[in-house]
Amino acid sequence: MIKEICVENFTLVPRAIQNGADRIELCDNLSVGGTTVSYGVAAKTISFCRNTNTKVMAIVRPRGGNFIYTEDEVDIMCQDIHLFKQLGVNGVVIGCLNKGQWIDEEAMERCLTAATGLEVTFHMAFDHIAPELKNQAIDWLISHRVNRILTHGGPLSTKIEDNIPTLKSYIEYAAGKIIILPGGGITSANLPVLSVQLEMKEVHGSKIFGA
């Protein structure tokens, strides 16, 4: 199982790798679900991780709040993606929605073009897509060569253990064509049960090593 550790500053990176992190998701402001980190944090983290053969996924999100972005905000996201690419990041974590609880296809396509050559994770904006459109969203992301979907399987106010049936349905529907990456509330305590129930290939969290 690939263990992706979510960290919001460089000082946590060496410890995460020592604890067994296979991949770092780099973000700022975890209290609002994560936003884009500064150039300096990204540069230091990517350089450090390159020397330890640890992949880095950088979240690209210009602010907290909803996932409905203006044209200016999408421009900012594309510029940040280009910058991270120049620094040598392995991938980016993005997600754009419209007011209809569906993927903002134009914004996503612009970001995906900027991210050509990088791994891409669609983040927990997925959990804000209308329930009846979830399978269609999975299909869209597969067709646009997105690598994985980070999802809690429901609102973050719910326990992830209560969302196992929903997460299972995503995994079954994805049928190995895209990775379903469970996250949000996964700890070293509940990880063993979740890994058995979901047969996870990858897991995401900030406390999966008991930190």
N, C-alpha and C positions, 0 to 999 in steps of 0.2 A: 504494500500500500504506500502510495506517495503521500507524504505528509507536508502540507503547505501551511506555513505559519504566517499569520498576519501580524505585522509589526508596524508601529507608527513613528519610530525614530531609529537612527543607526545604532544607538547604544544597546538595543535589544537584539541586534542581528548576530553578533558573535555567540551569544549565549544560546540563541535559537538553533544555530548550526551545531553547536556542541551537544545540544540535547537531542539532535537527530533530525532536524528539519531537512527535507529534500528540496524544498522550494520556499522562497520568501515572497509573500505578497506585501508590497511596500505601499503604505498609505499614511496620510496624516489624519488627524481628527476622527479617531475611531468612534467617538461619542456621537457623531452624526452619520456614522456608516462609512466613513472614509472619504478623503479628498486627496487631490494631487499633492505630492510632496515637493519640496524645493529642489532646485537644481543641485545644490550642494549635498543634500541628503541622498539624492538619487545617484550622483556621481560616486560618492564614497561607498555606498552600499553595493552598487554594481561592480566597482573595482574590487572590493573585498570579496564578494561572492564569486567573482571570476577566479580568484586565486584558490578558492575552496571547492570549485566545481559545483556550486549551488546555483540553481536557476533563480532569476528574479522576475516577478510579474509586478508591474507598476500600475496602480489604479490611476485612471485618468478621469477625474470628476472635478469640475471647477468650483463646486460649492455643495453644501448640504441641502437638504430639502428634497423636492421632487426630482424626477428624472426627465422633465420636459424642458428642453434647452432652447434658447434663442439662437439665431444664426451667429451672433457674436460669440456666444458660449461654445458653439460647435467649432468655430474658428480657433478659439483658445485650445480646445481639446486636440484638434489636429496639429497645432503647433507644438503642444506638449508631447504628443506621440512622436513627431519628427525629432524632437530634442532627445527623448529617451532612446530612440533608435540610434541616434548618433553616439550616445553614451554606451551602447552595447547591451541594452536590456534584452531579456529573452522574450518578453511578451507584455501585453497591456491588458487591463481589466476595464471594460467599458460597458455602457448600457444607456440607450436613449429611447424614450417613450413619447407617445403623443397623448392628446387629451382623451382619446378614445380607448385608453388602456391597452394600447397595441404598440408595437415597435415603431419608432420614428424611422422609417426605412431610409429616407433621404439622409438624415443625420448619421445613421449607422453606416450607410454605404460610404459616406465621406470619411468617417473615422476608419473604416476597414481599409479603404484605399491608402490612407496615411500609414496604416499598420501593416502594409504588405511586407511579407517576410518575417513577421513576428507571430508568436502564438497569441491567441485572443481568447479571453474569458468574458462571457456576458455575465455581469454581476447580478446582485439581488434585485435589480430593477425587474428581473424576471418574475419575482413574487408579486409585483404590482400589475402584471398583465391580467386581463380578465380571465377568470377560470375557464370559460368555454373556449378561449383562444390559446390555451397553453400548448396543446399538441401542435397547432398550426405554427406557433412561435418556435417550437423545437424544430419543425420542418424548415422554417425560414432560416434559422441559424445554421442548420446543417448545410443548406443549399448555398450559404454564404461563407462556408468553410471556417466557421467559428469552432474552436477546439473544445470548449467546455462551457457549462452553465453552472454558475454558483447559485444555489438555492437553499432556502430554509424549509421549503415545502409548505409554507404558509406564513402568516404575519409573524414578525419577530417577537410579538407578545406571547406567542404559543411556545410550548416546549417542543424541541425537535423530536423527542420520543413520540409525541402525539401525532407527528406528521409522517411517520414511517410509511403508512399505506400510500399517501400521496407521492412521497419520494420514490417508492417502489414503482408506482405507475409511470413516473417520468423515466426511470431507468429502463423499464420494460419497453416503453414506447421508443426511447432513443435507440434501443437495440444495438448498442455499440457504435453507432454512427457519430455520436457526440458524447463526451464525458459529462455525466451529471455529478457535480461536485457538491456534496452536502456541507452546509456550514451554518453557523449561528447557534451558539449554545452547546457546541460539542466540547467535551472536557475529557481529561484522562480517565475520569470515572465512568462516563457513559459510552466512550468510544468502543470498548470491546463488544458491548451488546449491539450497538449500531452497525459495527463492521460485519457482524454475523448476519444480522437481519437484512441489511442492504447489500451485502457482498460488495462493498465499496472498493473501487480501484484507487481512488484518491480521496483525501479528506482535508478540510480547511478549518482553521480556527486559531485563536490566540492562546488557548488554554489546553491544547491537546497533550501537552507534556506536564500538565499540572502547574504551569506558571501562573 
